[in-house]
C-alpha cells in the first residue's frame, strides 16, 4: 500500500473518533448545563471552521502524496534506464544493487523533495525500490539475452491444424488448387504443426532522430525431410526479415517483406504458411526490397500515405540448383522492379476505413534478346459497415507477374524449346481479386467469409504449350472461397474452424475439392 493510499485512511481514522467525541460532549453539555441557542450556534460555527481546517489539511496531505508518487515514477524510470547498462556489466548481486540505487541519489530535485518529506515517505520509496529491483531480477531470468545492450523479444505462433480433404489438392495441409487425382485417392485426413511461426524482434537505438527496429520470421513449411514420416518434419524456412527506421511521419524499410502495394490478406488460421486465397486473386510474395513511406495528416482522424520502393524482380521461376543461386529473368535485366502505392486512411464511428491504389513494373530478360515488360495495377479497400461488420478486399490487373502470385505463379508462355533463340516468349495476361466480409459480434469472436478468383487469358494459353513457374500452362482459372470463425477465449489462445471450397479450371476440365480445417494456436 503506497503513501497516497495510507494517508487518507489514517486521517479518516484519526478524525472520526475526534468528531464523535466532540459532538457527544457538546450534546451532553447542552442537556446538563442548559446551553442557550446562541451558545449552540457559536459552537456549531466553530465546529464548522475546524472541519474546514481539517479538510484543508487532508487536501494538502493528498497533494503531498501525489507529489511523492510522481517522484517515485520518475525514480522508477531512471532505474529502468540504468538497468540496461547494469545487465551488460552485471558482475554480482552486490554490484547490481549498488548501481540500481545510484539513480535515486543523483537527481537534485527529487533528493530535496524527499529530504523535506516525512521519514515514512522515504521508507516507502525505499521499499518500492527494493520491490522494483526484485521484479527486474525476475524478468532478467526469463528475457531473451542478446550480445548487445538493446532489447530482443521472442514472438511467434504455435499452431496445430487438423485437416480433412475431399478431392485431390496441390498441398494436403494448406491447399490452394484442386488437382487431378494421380493415385486414385480423393480424400485424406491428417494434422500438422508446419504452419507454426517463430519470430525475433529487435529494438535498436535512435539514429538521426528515428527509432530503429528489426523483425525476423521463420516457419516450418520448407522442404519435407526425405526420411520415414518426413511429411511431418518440414524444414525451417525464411519468411520475412525487415529493418525499419521510423520518424514521426516518414519510415524507411529494408529487407524481405510482403508486397506493400497489395498489403491486405483475408483472415484465416487454416492457411498461414501461404496467405489465404493465394493463386485465387490474392497477390503475395516475400520479396527483398527497400521502400520509403510518408504520411500526410489531413485532419484529426485521417491521413494520406505514399509508399514507393524498389524490389527484387522475381518471376516465379524454380531454382535451377539446390545450393547455388542463379539469377532469374527479372534480375538478369539489370534493373530492379519498382512499385508505389497511395492510400487514404480515416475512421468512421471508431472503425478504420482505407482506400488504396498501387502500381508495379519490372523489365524481364529471358535471354537471346527476349524481353518482357511485367506490370500490375492494384486497388485495395477496407470499409466498415457499422461497428461490428467490415468489408475488405483487393483487385489487380497485370501481365507477367507470376513472381508476385498472379496468373497462378506463371509469368511467361512459349512454344518449342526454351533454349532455342528463335522460340518466342510472351508475357501472360491475368486479372483477379478477392473480397472478405468480417463480422465481429464480440471482441473474442469473429466470423469471416471470403471469395477470390484468379483468371489467366485463355486465348493466350491456347497459343502456347509451356509456361514458367510450377503449375501447368493449361490452367486457366482458379477460384477459392472459405467460411470460418476464430474464437479467443484468452488473448493469446486461438481456436478456429474453417470450410474451404476450391474450383480450378483448365483448358480441358473443371476440378473441385473441399478442405475442412480445425486449428488451435497460442501466441507468444
KEMI-138076 format. One record per residue (C-alpha): residue number from 1; residue in one letter; chain; x, y, z. Coordinates in nm, 3 decimals, decimal comma. Layout:
<pamis>
PAMI    nr   rest   kette         X         Y         Z
PAMI   NUM      A       A         X         Y         Z
...
</pamis>
This chain:
<pamis>
PAMI    nr   rest   kette         X         Y         Z
PAMI     1      X       A     0,000     0,000     0,000
PAMI     2      X       A     0,156     0,334    -0,107
PAMI     3      X       A     0,162     0,666     0,083
PAMI     4      X       A    -0,123     0,804    -0,134
PAMI     5      X       A    -0,346     0,521    -0,006
PAMI     6      X       A    -0,230     0,522     0,358
PAMI     7      X       A    -0,264     0,899     0,424
PAMI     8      X       A    -0,644     0,941     0,362
PAMI     9      X       A    -0,715     0,626     0,564
PAMI    10      X       A    -0,504     0,748     0,859
PAMI    11      X       A    -0,667     1,092     0,853
PAMI    12      X       A    -1,016     0,945     0,850
PAMI    13      X       A    -0,939     0,709     1,132
PAMI    14      X       A    -0,800     0,996     1,340
PAMI    15      X       A    -1,080     1,246     1,264
PAMI    16      X       A    -1,390     1,029     1,306
PAMI    17      X       A    -1,339     0,949     1,679
PAMI    18      X       A    -1,247     1,311     1,749
PAMI    19      X       A    -1,563     1,444     1,581
PAMI    20      X       A    -1,782     1,183     1,756
PAMI    21      X       A    -1,634     1,273     2,096
PAMI    22      X       A    -1,675     1,644     2,028
PAMI    23      X       A    -2,041     1,612     1,926
PAMI    24      X       A    -2,119     1,388     2,223
PAMI    25      X       A    -1,958     1,634     2,464
PAMI    26      X       A    -2,147     1,918     2,302
PAMI    27      X       A    -2,482     1,741     2,334
PAMI    28      X       A    -2,415     1,635     2,692
PAMI    29      X       A    -2,315     1,985     2,797
PAMI    30      X       A    -2,629     2,126     2,637
PAMI    31      X       A    -2,854     1,886     2,826
PAMI    32      X       A    -2,680     1,918     3,161
PAMI    33      X       A    -2,600     2,288     3,167
PAMI    34      X       A    -2,894     2,421     2,964
PAMI    35      X       A    -2,681     2,591     2,699
PAMI    36      X       A    -2,869     2,871     2,523
PAMI    37      X       A    -2,937     2,865     2,145
PAMI    38      X       A    -2,691     3,147     2,089
PAMI    39      X       A    -2,411     2,949     2,250
PAMI    40      X       A    -2,511     2,646     2,044
PAMI    41      X       A    -2,490     2,844     1,722
PAMI    42      X       A    -2,146     2,970     1,818
PAMI    43      X       A    -2,028     2,618     1,893
PAMI    44      X       A    -2,162     2,489     1,562
PAMI    45      X       A    -1,987     2,771     1,378
PAMI    46      X       A    -1,658     2,688     1,548
PAMI    47      X       A    -1,709     2,322     1,467
PAMI    48      X       A    -1,760     2,407     1,100
PAMI    49      X       A    -1,439     2,609     1,098
PAMI    50      X       A    -1,249     2,318     1,247
PAMI    51      X       A    -1,398     2,083     0,988
PAMI    52      X       A    -1,290     2,318     0,706
PAMI    53      X       A    -0,941     2,335     0,853
PAMI    54      X       A    -0,930     1,957     0,868
PAMI    55      X       A    -1,048     1,933     0,506
PAMI    56      X       A    -0,774     2,173     0,402
PAMI    57      X       A    -0,519     1,965     0,587
PAMI    58      X       A    -0,640     1,648     0,418
PAMI    59      X       A    -0,624     1,822     0,080
PAMI    60      X       A    -0,266     1,931     0,147
PAMI    61      X       A    -0,170     1,580     0,253
PAMI    62      X       A    -0,318     1,436    -0,065
PAMI    63      X       A    -0,129     1,687    -0,278
PAMI    64      X       A     0,191     1,598    -0,095
PAMI    65      X       A     0,122     1,228    -0,151
PAMI    66      X       A     0,064     1,291    -0,524
PAMI    67      X       A     0,396     1,475    -0,541
PAMI    68      X       A     0,574     1,182    -0,377
PAMI    69      X       A     0,401     0,943    -0,617
PAMI    70      X       A     0,523     1,146    -0,917
PAMI    71      X       A     0,876     1,146    -0,779
PAMI    72      X       A     0,852     0,767    -0,734
PAMI    73      X       A     0,756     0,725    -1,100
PAMI    74      X       A     1,045     0,947    -1,207
PAMI    75      X       A     1,288     0,745    -0,998
PAMI    76      X       A     1,145     0,422    -1,140
PAMI    77      X       A     1,208     0,546    -1,496
PAMI    78      X       A     1,564     0,631    -1,405
PAMI    79      X       A     1,606     0,283    -1,262
PAMI    80      X       A     1,477     0,123    -1,584
PAMI    81      X       A     1,708     0,340    -1,795
PAMI    82      X       A     2,013     0,235    -1,597
PAMI    83      X       A     1,907    -0,130    -1,582
PAMI    84      X       A     2,012    -0,191    -1,947
PAMI    85      X       A     2,369    -0,090    -1,863
PAMI    86      X       A     2,361    -0,299    -1,547
PAMI    87      X       A     2,267    -0,611    -1,741
PAMI    88      X       A     2,566    -0,574    -1,972
PAMI    89      X       A     2,809    -0,503    -1,689
PAMI    90      X       A     2,649    -0,750    -1,449
PAMI    91      X       A     2,916    -0,874    -1,209
PAMI    92      X       A     2,738    -0,985    -0,894
PAMI    93      X       A     2,428    -0,904    -0,696
PAMI    94      X       A     2,605    -0,652    -0,475
PAMI    95      X       A     2,724    -0,452    -0,776
PAMI    96      X       A     2,374    -0,459    -0,927
PAMI    97      X       A     2,214    -0,333    -0,607
PAMI    98      X       A     2,466    -0,052    -0,585
PAMI    99      X       A     2,406     0,051    -0,946
PAMI   100      X       A     2,029     0,024    -0,909
PAMI   101      X       A     2,033     0,260    -0,608
PAMI   102      X       A     2,259     0,516    -0,775
PAMI   103      X       A     1,983     0,696    -0,974
PAMI   104      X       A     1,798     0,775    -0,652
PAMI   105      X       A     2,089     0,979    -0,516
PAMI   106      X       A     2,188     1,155    -0,837
PAMI   107      X       A     1,895     1,388    -0,923
PAMI   108      X       A     1,892     1,705    -0,717
PAMI   109      X       A     1,522     1,791    -0,725
PAMI   110      X       A     1,389     1,453    -0,607
PAMI   111      X       A     1,650     1,440    -0,327
PAMI   112      X       A     1,547     1,782    -0,200
PAMI   113      X       A     1,181     1,684    -0,208
PAMI   114      X       A     1,246     1,364    -0,020
PAMI   115      X       A     1,453     1,546     0,240
PAMI   116      X       A     1,163     1,781     0,304
PAMI   117      X       A     0,906     1,500     0,326
PAMI   118      X       A     0,827     1,278     0,622
PAMI   119      X       A     1,064     0,997     0,706
PAMI   120      X       A     0,794     0,739     0,644
PAMI   121      X       A     0,775     0,855     0,277
PAMI   122      X       A     1,145     0,789     0,232
PAMI   123      X       A     1,096     0,446     0,385
PAMI   124      X       A     0,808     0,379     0,144
PAMI   125      X       A     1,020     0,480    -0,155
PAMI   126      X       A     1,299     0,252    -0,033
PAMI   127      X       A     1,055    -0,036    -0,015
PAMI   128      X       A     0,934     0,039    -0,368
PAMI   129      X       A     1,293     0,049    -0,489
PAMI   130      X       A     1,360    -0,295    -0,343
PAMI   131      X       A     1,037    -0,427    -0,495
PAMI   132      X       A     1,128    -0,293    -0,840
PAMI   133      X       A     1,477    -0,439    -0,816
PAMI   134      X       A     1,328    -0,778    -0,732
PAMI   135      X       A     1,089    -0,764    -1,027
PAMI   136      X       A     1,370    -0,668    -1,264
PAMI   137      X       A     1,576    -0,961    -1,137
PAMI   138      X       A     1,282    -1,192    -1,206
PAMI   139      X       A     1,245    -1,057    -1,559
PAMI   140      X       A     1,617    -1,097    -1,616
PAMI   141      X       A     1,580    -1,470    -1,562
PAMI   142      X       A     1,321    -1,500    -1,845
PAMI   143      X       A     1,417    -1,235    -2,102
PAMI   144      X       A     1,591    -1,312    -2,431
PAMI   145      X       A     1,952    -1,203    -2,388
PAMI   146      X       A     2,140    -1,054    -2,682
PAMI   147      X       A     2,505    -0,979    -2,743
PAMI   148      X       A     2,426    -0,607    -2,748
PAMI   149      X       A     2,264    -0,392    -2,481
PAMI   150      X       A     1,947    -0,348    -2,689
PAMI   151      X       A     1,630    -0,539    -2,616
PAMI   152      X       A     1,535    -0,852    -2,811
PAMI   153      X       A     1,190    -1,009    -2,792
PAMI   154      X       A     1,092    -1,362    -2,891
PAMI   155      X       A     0,748    -1,393    -3,051
PAMI   156      X       A     0,555    -1,633    -3,266
PAMI   157      X       A     0,258    -1,863    -3,311
PAMI   158      X       A     0,244    -2,230    -3,213
PAMI   159      X       A    -0,028    -2,359    -3,446
PAMI   160      X       A    -0,176    -2,706    -3,481
PAMI   161      X       A    -0,400    -2,782    -3,780
PAMI   162      X       A    -0,622    -3,090    -3,807
PAMI   163      X       A    -0,746    -3,115    -4,167
PAMI   164      X       A    -0,961    -3,324    -4,399
PAMI   165      X       A    -0,969    -3,305    -4,780
PAMI   166      X       A    -1,238    -3,427    -5,014
PAMI   167      X       A    -1,079    -3,425    -5,356
PAMI   168      X       A    -0,719    -3,403    -5,472
PAMI   169      X       A    -0,531    -3,080    -5,391
PAMI   170      X       A    -0,185    -2,934    -5,451
PAMI   171      X       A    -0,082    -2,942    -5,082
PAMI   172      X       A    -0,274    -3,154    -4,836
PAMI   173      X       A    -0,219    -2,940    -4,525
PAMI   174      X       A    -0,269    -2,591    -4,674
PAMI   175      X       A    -0,411    -2,630    -5,028
PAMI   176      X       A    -0,483    -2,357    -5,282
PAMI   177      X       A    -0,567    -2,550    -5,601
PAMI   178      X       A    -0,781    -2,853    -5,686
PAMI   179      X       A    -0,577    -3,103    -5,887
PAMI   180      X       A    -0,650    -3,420    -6,089
PAMI   181      X       A    -0,614    -3,735    -5,882
PAMI   182      X       A    -0,300    -3,926    -5,978
PAMI   183      X       A    -0,317    -4,224    -5,741
PAMI   184      X       A    -0,693    -4,260    -5,739
PAMI   185      X       A    -0,714    -4,131    -5,378
PAMI   186      X       A    -0,959    -3,843    -5,343
PAMI   187      X       A    -0,975    -3,795    -4,964
PAMI   188      X       A    -0,732    -3,766    -4,671
PAMI   189      X       A    -0,717    -3,680    -4,302
PAMI   190      X       A    -0,414    -3,554    -4,110
PAMI   191      X       A    -0,257    -3,299    -3,882
PAMI   192      X       A     0,043    -3,066    -3,891
PAMI   193      X       A     0,250    -2,815    -3,695
PAMI   194      X       A     0,432    -2,695    -4,006
PAMI   195      X       A     0,249    -2,361    -4,011
PAMI   196      X       A     0,384    -2,254    -3,672
PAMI   197      X       A     0,580    -1,926    -3,682
PAMI   198      X       A     0,889    -1,823    -3,489
PAMI   199      X       A     0,991    -1,456    -3,475
PAMI   200      X       A     1,253    -1,227    -3,325
PAMI   201      X       A     1,206    -0,855    -3,270
PAMI   202      X       A     1,500    -0,623    -3,208
PAMI   203      X       A     1,465    -0,274    -3,061
PAMI   204      X       A     1,770    -0,071    -3,152
PAMI   205      X       A     1,899     0,278    -3,077
PAMI   206      X       A     1,781     0,606    -3,223
PAMI   207      X       A     1,953     0,707    -3,546
PAMI   208      X       A     1,920     1,057    -3,691
PAMI   209      X       A     1,606     1,105    -3,485
PAMI   210      X       A     1,448     0,777    -3,598
PAMI   211      X       A     1,361     0,472    -3,394
PAMI   212      X       A     1,528     0,158    -3,527
PAMI   213      X       A     1,365    -0,184    -3,508
PAMI   214      X       A     1,412    -0,521    -3,672
PAMI   215      X       A     1,189    -0,822    -3,724
PAMI   216      X       A     1,276    -1,174    -3,843
PAMI   217      X       A     1,021    -1,453    -3,901
PAMI   218      X       A     1,051    -1,823    -3,983
PAMI   219      X       A     0,813    -2,113    -4,021
PAMI   220      X       A     0,847    -2,489    -4,069
PAMI   221      X       A     0,679    -2,519    -4,409
PAMI   222      X       A     1,000    -2,566    -4,608
PAMI   223      X       A     1,112    -2,880    -4,785
PAMI   224      X       A     0,996    -3,211    -4,639
PAMI   225      X       A     1,260    -3,431    -4,480
PAMI   226      X       A     1,341    -3,735    -4,703
PAMI   227      X       A     1,304    -3,993    -4,428
PAMI   228      X       A     1,038    -4,206    -4,263
PAMI   229      X       A     0,733    -3,995    -4,172
PAMI   230      X       A     0,915    -3,693    -4,313
PAMI   231      X       A     0,580    -3,535    -4,410
PAMI   232      X       A     0,556    -3,406    -4,051
PAMI   233      X       A     0,913    -3,269    -4,044
PAMI   234      X       A     0,907    -2,957    -4,253
PAMI   235      X       A     1,237    -2,772    -4,262
PAMI   236      X       A     1,277    -2,424    -4,122
PAMI   237      X       A     1,202    -2,162    -4,388
PAMI   238      X       A     1,279    -1,791    -4,401
PAMI   239      X       A     0,962    -1,584    -4,437
PAMI   240      X       A     1,031    -1,217    -4,377
PAMI   241      X       A     1,300    -1,000    -4,223
PAMI   242      X       A     1,291    -0,621    -4,209
PAMI   243      X       A     1,490    -0,332    -4,068
PAMI   244      X       A     1,290    -0,015    -4,002
PAMI   245      X       A     1,378     0,348    -3,942
PAMI   246      X       A     1,068     0,530    -3,815
PAMI   247      X       A     1,034     0,904    -3,782
PAMI   248      X       A     0,712     1,082    -3,687
PAMI   249      X       A     0,571     1,083    -4,042
PAMI   250      X       A     0,832     0,900    -4,250
PAMI   251      X       A     0,961     0,542    -4,247
PAMI   252      X       A     1,234     0,358    -4,434
PAMI   253      X       A     1,201    -0,021    -4,455
PAMI   254      X       A     1,465    -0,257    -4,594
PAMI   255      X       A     1,468    -0,635    -4,606
PAMI   256      X       A     1,244    -0,916    -4,728
PAMI   257      X       A     0,878    -0,837    -4,684
PAMI   258      X       A     0,532    -0,872    -4,832
PAMI   259      X       A     0,400    -0,664    -5,121
PAMI   260      X       A     0,341    -0,313    -4,988
PAMI   261      X       A     0,137    -0,221    -5,298
PAMI   262      X       A    -0,102    -0,513    -5,222
PAMI   263      X       A    -0,093    -0,511    -4,840
PAMI   264      X       A    -0,415    -0,686    -4,739
PAMI   265      X       A    -0,497    -1,053    -4,695
PAMI   266      X       A    -0,804    -1,250    -4,579
PAMI   267      X       A    -0,824    -1,376    -4,221
PAMI   268      X       A    -0,762    -1,747    -4,173
PAMI   269      X       A    -0,573    -1,989    -3,948
PAMI   270      X       A    -0,607    -2,272    -4,199
PAMI   271      X       A    -0,357    -2,110    -4,435
PAMI   272      X       A    -0,068    -1,934    -4,259
PAMI   273      X       A     0,232    -2,081    -4,440
PAMI   274      X       A     0,099    -1,907    -4,751
PAMI   275      X       A    -0,166    -1,631    -4,736
PAMI   276      X       A    -0,531    -1,735    -4,773
PAMI   277      X       A    -0,666    -1,733    -5,130
PAMI   278      X       A    -0,315    -1,742    -5,276
PAMI   279      X       A    -0,346    -1,808    -5,652
PAMI   280      X       A    -0,715    -1,716    -5,617
PAMI   281      X       A    -0,676    -1,343    -5,666
PAMI   282      X       A    -0,460    -1,261    -5,364
PAMI   283      X       A    -0,124    -1,129    -5,485
PAMI   284      X       A     0,157    -1,220    -5,249
PAMI   285      X       A     0,527    -1,290    -5,224
PAMI   286      X       A     0,807    -1,227    -4,978
PAMI   287      X       A     1,039    -1,012    -5,184
PAMI   288      X       A     1,371    -0,842    -5,099
PAMI   289      X       A     1,301    -0,469    -5,117
PAMI   290      X       A     1,366    -0,122    -4,983
PAMI   291      X       A     1,087     0,133    -4,961
PAMI   292      X       A     1,004     0,476    -4,822
PAMI   293      X       A     0,673     0,563    -4,662
PAMI   294      X       A     0,543     0,911    -4,582
PAMI   295      X       A     0,218     1,010    -4,412
PAMI   296      X       A     0,040     1,343    -4,462
PAMI   297      X       A    -0,203     1,450    -4,189
PAMI   298      X       A    -0,528     1,570    -4,345
PAMI   299      X       A    -0,743     1,608    -4,035
PAMI   300      X       A    -0,758     1,494    -3,676
PAMI   301      X       A    -0,858     1,137    -3,767
PAMI   302      X       A    -0,747     1,095    -4,130
PAMI   303      X       A    -0,424     1,091    -4,329
PAMI   304      X       A    -0,290     1,031    -4,677
PAMI   305      X       A     0,007     0,798    -4,721
PAMI   306      X       A     0,253     0,747    -5,006
PAMI   307      X       A     0,483     0,447    -5,046
PAMI   308      X       A     0,747     0,386    -5,311
PAMI   309      X       A     1,036     0,146    -5,343
PAMI   310      X       A     1,245    -0,094    -5,544
PAMI   311      X       A     1,211    -0,473    -5,531
PAMI   312      X       A     1,396    -0,781    -5,649
PAMI   313      X       A     1,248    -0,869    -5,989
PAMI   314      X       A     1,125    -1,220    -5,910
PAMI   315      X       A     0,941    -1,410    -6,184
PAMI   316      X       A     0,823    -1,730    -6,015
PAMI   317      X       A     1,087    -1,949    -6,180
PAMI   318      X       A     1,204    -2,260    -5,997
PAMI   319      X       A     1,568    -2,264    -5,877
PAMI   320      X       A     1,800    -2,444    -6,119
PAMI   321      X       A     2,042    -2,559    -5,849
PAMI   322      X       A     1,984    -2,674    -5,491
PAMI   323      X       A     2,267    -2,485    -5,320
PAMI   324      X       A     2,378    -2,204    -5,552
PAMI   325      X       A     2,156    -1,918    -5,654
PAMI   326      X       A     2,128    -1,836    -6,024
PAMI   327      X       A     1,965    -1,513    -6,146
PAMI   328      X       A     1,605    -1,510    -6,261
PAMI   329      X       A     1,483    -1,328    -6,568
PAMI   330      X       A     1,382    -1,023    -6,367
PAMI   331      X       A     1,733    -0,999    -6,223
PAMI   332      X       A     1,926    -1,050    -6,549
PAMI   333      X       A     1,760    -0,736    -6,686
PAMI   334      X       A     2,000    -0,549    -6,454
PAMI   335      X       A     1,729    -0,314    -6,326
PAMI   336      X       A     1,512    -0,354    -6,017
PAMI   337      X       A     1,137    -0,375    -6,011
PAMI   338      X       A     0,967    -0,055    -5,897
PAMI   339      X       A     0,637    -0,009    -5,719
PAMI   340      X       A     0,430     0,260    -5,550
PAMI   341      X       A     0,106     0,290    -5,355
PAMI   342      X       A    -0,114     0,578    -5,241
PAMI   343      X       A    -0,381     0,538    -4,973
PAMI   344      X       A    -0,634     0,744    -4,782
PAMI   345      X       A    -0,696     0,636    -4,423
PAMI   346      X       A    -0,962     0,757    -4,182
PAMI   347      X       A    -1,210     0,636    -3,919
PAMI   348      X       A    -1,587     0,605    -3,924
PAMI   349      X       A    -1,755     0,554    -3,587
PAMI   350      X       A    -1,419     0,449    -3,449
PAMI   351      X       A    -1,361     0,187    -3,721
PAMI   352      X       A    -1,076     0,216    -3,977
PAMI   353      X       A    -1,154     0,295    -4,338
PAMI   354      X       A    -0,884     0,272    -4,606
PAMI   355      X       A    -0,880     0,310    -4,984
PAMI   356      X       A    -0,558     0,244    -5,173
PAMI   357      X       A    -0,422     0,210    -5,526
PAMI   358      X       A    -0,082     0,085    -5,641
PAMI   359      X       A     0,134     0,001    -5,939
PAMI   360      X       A     0,423    -0,234    -6,021
PAMI   361      X       A     0,671    -0,260    -6,312
PAMI   362      X       A     0,961    -0,492    -6,390
PAMI   363      X       A     1,165    -0,547    -6,706
PAMI   364      X       A     1,247    -0,918    -6,761
PAMI   365      X       A     1,525    -1,058    -6,980
PAMI   366      X       A     1,467    -1,422    -7,081
PAMI   367      X       A     1,785    -1,447    -7,289
PAMI   368      X       A     1,863    -1,410    -7,660
PAMI   369      X       A     1,720    -1,055    -7,656
PAMI   370      X       A     1,377    -1,181    -7,550
PAMI   371      X       A     1,247    -0,917    -7,307
PAMI   372      X       A     0,910    -0,888    -7,143
PAMI   373      X       A     0,764    -0,590    -6,957
PAMI   374      X       A     0,585    -0,705    -6,643
PAMI   375      X       A     0,332    -0,472    -6,483
PAMI   376      X       A     0,038    -0,469    -6,245
PAMI   377      X       A    -0,223    -0,219    -6,129
PAMI   378      X       A    -0,383    -0,282    -5,789
PAMI   379      X       A    -0,663    -0,149    -5,572
PAMI   380      X       A    -0,741    -0,231    -5,208
PAMI   381      X       A    -1,012    -0,132    -4,964
PAMI   382      X       A    -1,125    -0,171    -4,604
PAMI   383      X       A    -1,474    -0,033    -4,544
PAMI   384      X       A    -1,662    -0,058    -4,212
PAMI   385      X       A    -2,035    -0,131    -4,228
PAMI   386      X       A    -2,113    -0,028    -3,875
PAMI   387      X       A    -1,936    -0,117    -3,553
PAMI   388      X       A    -1,946    -0,497    -3,596
PAMI   389      X       A    -1,905    -0,553    -3,972
PAMI   390      X       A    -1,647    -0,456    -4,232
PAMI   391      X       A    -1,566    -0,543    -4,593
PAMI   392      X       A    -1,211    -0,566    -4,729
PAMI   393      X       A    -1,050    -0,684    -5,049
PAMI   394      X       A    -0,815    -0,631    -5,341
PAMI   395      X       A    -0,828    -0,630    -5,720
PAMI   396      X       A    -0,548    -0,650    -5,977
PAMI   397      X       A    -0,487    -0,649    -6,349
PAMI   398      X       A    -0,140    -0,738    -6,476
PAMI   399      X       A     0,096    -0,911    -6,709
PAMI   400      X       A     0,393    -1,145    -6,647
PAMI   401      X       A     0,354    -1,125    -6,268
PAMI   402      X       A     0,392    -1,488    -6,164
PAMI   403      X       A     0,670    -1,379    -5,927
PAMI   404      X       A     0,417    -1,190    -5,711
PAMI   405      X       A     0,143    -1,455    -5,721
PAMI   406      X       A    -0,051    -1,356    -6,033
PAMI   407      X       A    -0,165    -1,597    -6,306
PAMI   408      X       A    -0,116    -1,896    -6,071
PAMI   409      X       A     0,256    -1,820    -6,037
PAMI   410      X       A     0,331    -1,810    -6,411
PAMI   411      X       A     0,491    -1,510    -6,584
PAMI   412      X       A     0,554    -1,614    -6,944
PAMI   413      X       A     0,449    -1,866    -7,209
PAMI   414      X       A     0,638    -2,019    -7,502
PAMI   415      X       A     0,622    -2,288    -7,768
PAMI   416      X       A     0,908    -2,512    -7,876
PAMI   417      X       A     1,241    -2,541    -7,699
PAMI   418      X       A     1,309    -2,264    -7,448
PAMI   419      X       A     1,685    -2,259    -7,517
PAMI   420      X       A     1,628    -2,207    -7,888
PAMI   421      X       A     1,685    -1,837    -7,964
PAMI   422      X       A     1,403    -1,843    -8,221
PAMI   423      X       A     1,142    -1,966    -7,970
PAMI   424      X       A     0,909    -1,672    -7,895
PAMI   425      X       A     0,826    -1,582    -7,537
PAMI   426      X       A     0,519    -1,384    -7,435
PAMI   427      X       A     0,405    -1,238    -7,105
PAMI   428      X       A     0,085    -1,392    -6,967
PAMI   429      X       A    -0,203    -1,152    -6,901
PAMI   430      X       A    -0,419    -1,210    -6,598
PAMI   431      X       A    -0,662    -1,043    -6,362
PAMI   432      X       A    -0,817    -1,132    -6,028
PAMI   433      X       A    -0,913    -1,025    -5,682
PAMI   434      X       A    -1,080    -1,120    -5,358
PAMI   435      X       A    -1,320    -0,978    -5,102
PAMI   436      X       A    -1,397    -1,064    -4,741
PAMI   437      X       A    -1,689    -0,995    -4,508
PAMI   438      X       A    -1,593    -0,987    -4,140
PAMI   439      X       A    -1,849    -0,994    -3,860
PAMI   440      X       A    -1,722    -0,941    -3,507
PAMI   441      X       A    -2,016    -0,962    -3,264
PAMI   442      X       A    -1,782    -0,994    -2,968
PAMI   443      X       A    -1,425    -0,890    -2,902
PAMI   444      X       A    -1,333    -1,257    -2,859
PAMI   445      X       A    -1,525    -1,396    -3,158
PAMI   446      X       A    -1,525    -1,319    -3,531
PAMI   447      X       A    -1,674    -1,476    -3,842
PAMI   448      X       A    -1,510    -1,441    -4,185
PAMI   449      X       A    -1,644    -1,523    -4,531
PAMI   450      X       A    -1,419    -1,464    -4,833
PAMI   451      X       A    -1,411    -1,548    -5,204
PAMI   452      X       A    -1,144    -1,487    -5,468
PAMI   453      X       A    -1,060    -1,566    -5,826
PAMI   454      X       A    -0,750    -1,558    -6,047
PAMI   455      X       A    -0,800    -1,576    -6,424
PAMI   456      X       A    -0,542    -1,609    -6,699
PAMI   457      X       A    -0,640    -1,515    -7,054
PAMI   458      X       A    -0,747    -1,845    -7,208
PAMI   459      X       A    -0,686    -1,715    -7,561
PAMI   460      X       A    -0,316    -1,674    -7,485
PAMI   461      X       A    -0,293    -2,016    -7,318
PAMI   462      X       A    -0,418    -2,193    -7,630
PAMI   463      X       A    -0,134    -2,049    -7,838
PAMI   464      X       A     0,147    -2,186    -7,619
PAMI   465      X       A     0,244    -2,521    -7,471
PAMI   466      X       A     0,481    -2,431    -7,185
PAMI   467      X       A     0,495    -2,175    -6,905
PAMI   468      X       A     0,737    -2,051    -6,643
PAMI   469      X       A     0,654    -2,146    -6,286
PAMI   470      X       A     0,542    -2,456    -6,102
PAMI   471      X       A     0,188    -2,507    -6,237
PAMI   472      X       A     0,078    -2,628    -6,579
PAMI   473      X       A     0,035    -2,390    -6,870
PAMI   474      X       A    -0,316    -2,530    -6,924
PAMI   475      X       A    -0,459    -2,384    -6,601
PAMI   476      X       A    -0,692    -2,100    -6,693
PAMI   477      X       A    -0,874    -2,007    -6,372
PAMI   478      X       A    -0,868    -2,080    -6,002
PAMI   479      X       A    -1,145    -1,988    -5,762
PAMI   480      X       A    -1,144    -2,025    -5,386
PAMI   481      X       A    -1,378    -1,940    -5,103
PAMI   482      X       A    -1,398    -2,009    -4,730
PAMI   483      X       A    -1,610    -1,958    -4,422
PAMI   484      X       A    -1,456    -1,966    -4,076
PAMI   485      X       A    -1,483    -1,850    -3,719
PAMI   486      X       A    -1,198    -1,755    -3,486
PAMI   487      X       A    -1,252    -1,759    -3,111
PAMI   488      X       A    -1,014    -1,618    -2,849
PAMI   489      X       A    -1,104    -1,750    -2,503
PAMI   490      X       A    -0,785    -1,574    -2,387
PAMI   491      X       A    -0,584    -1,300    -2,553
PAMI   492      X       A    -0,315    -1,542    -2,671
PAMI   493      X       A    -0,524    -1,857    -2,727
PAMI   494      X       A    -0,684    -1,910    -3,070
PAMI   495      X       A    -0,948    -2,165    -3,172
PAMI   496      X       A    -1,085    -2,185    -3,525
PAMI   497      X       A    -1,279    -2,399    -3,770
PAMI   498      X       A    -1,290    -2,338    -4,145
PAMI   499      X       A    -1,456    -2,482    -4,453
PAMI   500      X       A    -1,288    -2,405    -4,787
PAMI   501      X       A    -1,407    -2,472    -5,142
PAMI   502      X       A    -1,164    -2,486    -5,435
PAMI   503      X       A    -1,257    -2,487    -5,805
PAMI   504      X       A    -0,978    -2,499    -6,065
PAMI   505      X       A    -1,044    -2,483    -6,440
PAMI   506      X       A    -0,801    -2,585    -6,712
PAMI   507      X       A    -0,838    -2,580    -7,089
PAMI   508      X       A    -0,966    -2,937    -7,066
PAMI   509      X       A    -1,171    -2,985    -6,748
PAMI   510      X       A    -1,301    -2,842    -6,420
PAMI   511      X       A    -1,189    -2,985    -6,085
PAMI   512      X       A    -1,328    -2,914    -5,736
PAMI   513      X       A    -1,219    -3,002    -5,385
PAMI   514      X       A    -1,322    -2,928    -5,027
PAMI   515      X       A    -1,094    -2,863    -4,732
PAMI   516      X       A    -1,201    -2,864    -4,366
PAMI   517      X       A    -0,959    -2,738    -4,100
PAMI   518      X       A    -0,970    -2,725    -3,721
PAMI   519      X       A    -0,700    -2,505    -3,569
PAMI   520      X       A    -0,564    -2,441    -3,222
PAMI   521      X       A    -0,291    -2,186    -3,168
PAMI   522      X       A    -0,118    -2,000    -2,890
PAMI   523      X       A     0,063    -1,670    -2,937
PAMI   524      X       A     0,386    -1,599    -2,752
</pamis>
